[in-house]
């Protein structure tokens, strides 16, 4: 048996909901950041260990609930992700689609 005293830690998770449906949380933030980093929904999904379809479903749900695009899609090739330049302006994440 260890002489080490247990440490109490407070932890929490925060996410945003609209009409009881999740819009944004840590996982979706990670996905958007990886899309910006990789320039690809597919590459971001692979890095997170989720399917392209699941990543696409997350993005689609967020965009529908928020009412504006988060990812600017381009067929094939590379793309850039651009965060908003002014407060209140929707993000302009750019990515290539599958």
C-alpha positions, 0 to 999 in steps of 0.5 A: 500500500502506498503512503501517498495521499489521494489528491482531489481534482476538479474537472469539467467539460463545457460545450455549447447547445442550441435547442438541446443539440450540441453545437460546439465542444472540445472535440469539435474545436479540435476538429476545426483546428486540425482542418486549419492545420492540415487544410483537409477534412480527411487529414484532420479526421485521420489525425483524430482517429475518426472517419471522414463521414463522422467529421463531415457530420460534425461540421454539417451539424455545426454549420446548420445550427449556427447558420453560417459556414465554418469550412469553405470547401474546395474540390481537391487540392490544398486550401487554407483556413482563415480565422475571423478577422473581426469580433462577431464575424463568422470564421472562414475555415477553408478546407479541401473536400474528399 
